[in-house]
């Protein structure tokens, strides 16, 4: 698939829009597409919008949504994945796109024993010592499909890279399906002459974070607001109740209120963009984020710099 430029672009086969672990995001699901990959990564923990292998989710149940080209209208859409794929199955510069692997395929029909490809050495299939996980999609809206990937899948594990392809099925040709990966070019760019060497699976990393006391964990605690950087606070509530998250100066002056209200038990993220309640970037120096909630009363330090 060529990376789509917008939601109305029709020059692709199928493209993943977002993936989310068990986090309850501040941004409504209906607005995920308004976030760039960088914005999603900076504002929350547990949401991926970039599938080039540069972003990550935690080892939790994962929901992924994809959009299919309206002209295709497949009878079914599936997803095949593997993690930390063995180099035995990956292409080299001698025979194809470096690092590309493929799920089970048969290019030797009508001889079903044949599995030859000029692109990758061998299919990642049981007969060659490999395996993939297969998940069927469910219709989530017009041209939208959702996939549920459980954390119980042994391929979903911390400190791994999860690669996947979509499988388009017309309802009859299930033996030799059409796999959809990604063309590794920027959205809107011209397709280069060596496009066939730029085919890759969609991917993102899986890794857990080391939780801090009371499950209130700070990430990116050194930020430069003039560059759009944010600090993230990941927190987990074991029971419902009132939650207040505030930013203070060293001398105790209130700078910003990140959240004040009731929360149900769950996994959340708050973020601060280094601005005060007036919308102005704060001065350089040390700041404190205090979170108070059910079984939580914690303070975390944040350093604001300007380079």
N, C-alpha and C positions, 0 to 999 in steps of 0.2 A: 504494500500500500504506500502511496505517496502521502506525506503528511498533509492533511487538509488545512487550508488557510483559515476557514471559518466553518460555522455550523451548516452553512448553505453550500459549501463546496461539494462538488460531485466527482472529483477526479481521483477518488480512492476506492478501495474495496470495503474495508472495515477498519475502524480505528478505536482504540481504547480512550475513553474520555476521562475517567478517574478510577482510582482504587482507594479503598478505605479499610482500615482495620476496625477495632471495636470502639474507636474514639467517637464521642459525641461532639461534632464540630460546631464552632460558633457561626460559621457560614452555612446557611441552609443548602441542602443538597441541590435545590433548583438553581443555585447560583455558583456551583462549582466551576462551570465553564467560563465564568467571568474572570477566574483566577488564572494567571500564568503559572507555569511550573514553579518558578522562583517564588511567586507570591504564596502559593500553597505551602511550599516548604518553610517559608519564613513565618507564617501565621499560625501554624498548627503542627501537632505531632499526630501522625496517623492518616495523612491524606497525600496521595500521589497524583500529580497531573502530567508528569513527564515520564515517558516510558523508554528512555534511552539508557537506563541503568545508573542514573545519577541520583535517584531519590530512593527512599526506603520506607518500609512499614515494619511494624513489630510482629513477632511470632504470635499472631492472634487470628481469629476468623476474619476472612477478607471478603469484601464485596467489591466487584469490579463491574463497571458499566461501559458498554461499547456502542458505537453507532455504525450501522450498515448503510452503504450507498443505497439510496431509494430505488435505483434501477435494478438491483440484484434480487431483493425480496426472497432470501433463502428460506427453504422449508424449515431448516433448523440451523442453529449456529452453536458450535462447540469450541472449547478451549483446551489445548494440550499444553502441559507445562512440565518442566523439569528444573532442578536446581543444581548448581555446581556441575554442569555437564562435563563429562569426561572428554579430554582432548581426542580420544579415539574416534569420536563421532564428528569432530569439527573440521571444517575445511581449512586448508592452508592456501597460501598465495599461489601454489602450483595448480590448484584445481578449483578455486572459487573464492567467494568472499571470506576473508580471514575471520575465523571464529564462528561461522555459520554452522548450525546443525539442523537436522530435519527429523521430525517424527517418522513413524513407519510409512513407507511408500512402496509402490510397485511400478517401476517403469519398464518392467520386462514382460508385460501382458502380451500375448495370452499365457506366457509361462509364469505361473504364480510364484515359482521358487526364486525368480530373478528379483534382485533388488539393487540394480545398478543405477548410479547417478554420476553425471560428470561434474556435479557440484560439491557433494560431500562424500567422504570415504564410505560410510555405512549409515543406514538409518538407525536412529536411537530407538531400538525395538528389542523385545525379549530374545528373539532368535539371534541377536548379535550382542547379547549381554547387557542391553540397556532397558530402560522403561520410562514411560511418561504417565502422568495423571490426566484423565479426561473428564471434563465437566461440561454438561449441557447447559445452554443458556435459556433464560425465560424472557419472554417479551415484557419490556418495562415501559413501553410507550411507542410512539411512532418512530420506527426504524431504530429503536433502542432495545438493547438486550442486557440483562443482568446475569452475573455469574457469582456463585457462592463457592469460595475456596476455604475449606475448613482447616483450622490449625492442627487438627488431628492427622492431616496428610503428612507423612514423614518427609516429604520434599519441602514443606513449609517449615523451615528451621532457621534459627538465628545464625548469623554470620554466613549468609549464603546469597547467591545471586539467582533470582527466579526468572527464567526465560519462558516465554509462551508464544504460541501461534494460535490463530483462529482457524477453525475448520468450517468452510461453507459447504452445505449439503443441499442438493436439489430434491432430496427425498427418495432418489433411486440409485444414484451413483455413490454408494457409501464405501465401496472397496478402494477407490482411488479418489479421495476427496481433494478439494482445492484448499491448500494452506495459504494463509495470509500472514505475512510478516511485515516488516517496515523497510522502506528505503531510507537509508541513513543520509538524508539531505535536509536542509532547512525548509520549513513550510514556504511555499511560493517560489522556491528556487527552480531554475531550469534543470531538467533531468540530464545528468552528464553522460557522455558517451560510455563510460565504464560503469553504468548503473548496476550491471549484473554483479559487480564486485562490492556493492554497497548494501546488499540485502542482509538484514539481520533480524533476529527475533525481537519482539517487545520484551522489555525487562525492567525489573526494579530489585533492589536489595531487601533482604530481611535481616533485621537485627534488633535486639532488645536494648533498652537503655537501663543503666544502673540507677535504680530508684534511690532517692534521698529520703531523709527522715520524714515520717508521716505521709509518705507517698506524694510529697510536694517537691518536684524535680525541676530545677532550672536548667535551661539550655541556651547557648549563645549569650552568656552573661557579660560579654564585652561587645558593645555595639557602637557603631558610628551612624547616628540617625541621618546625617547628611547624605549617606549612601543608601538610605532606605532599609537599613538593617533593623531587625527586631529581636527582642529577647522573648523566649517562650517559656511558659510555666506549665508543665504537665502535672495534673493532679487527679487522684482517684478517690472517690467518695464511696465508703462502704454503707452509708445510710443517707437518707434525704435530710435536708435542712437548709438553713440560711448560709450563704457563702458571701464573703466580702474579700475582694482583692484590691489593694491600694498600693500606690507608689509614693514614697516619702523621700525627702532630702535627708542628709546626715543630721541636721538639727531638728528633724521631726515635722517639717512643713509638708502638707499634702500637695502632691504634684498631679496625680491622676488617679481616677477610679477605673479599674479595669473590669470589675464586675461587682454588682451588689444585687442579690436576689436569692430566690429559692432554687435549689438544685435537687434532682433525684439522684439516687446512687448511680455511679457510672464513671466513665473515663473522660476527662475534659482537658482542654488546653486554653490558656489565656496568653495574650501577647501584648507587648508594649513597644511602641514605635519611637520611644525617646522624646515624646512631646508632652507638654503640660496640658491642662484643661482648656487653655486658650488656643491650642493648636500650634504652639511655637516649640521649636526644638530647644531642649533644656541645655544648660551649660555643662561643660566637661565636669567630670567628677564621679563620686560614688553615690549610689542611690539604693534604697531598700524597697523590695516588694514584700508586702505582708499579706498572707492569706489566712483567713479565719473561717472555719467551717466545722462540720461534724468530725470530731476527733482530730482536727488540724488547727494549729496556731503556730505558724512558722514564718520566719523572715529569711529572705534570700538577697544576696548582694548583687548589684549590677554596676558595671563600670561603663560610663559614657565617654567615648573618645571622639575626636574630630581630626582626621588626617587630611 
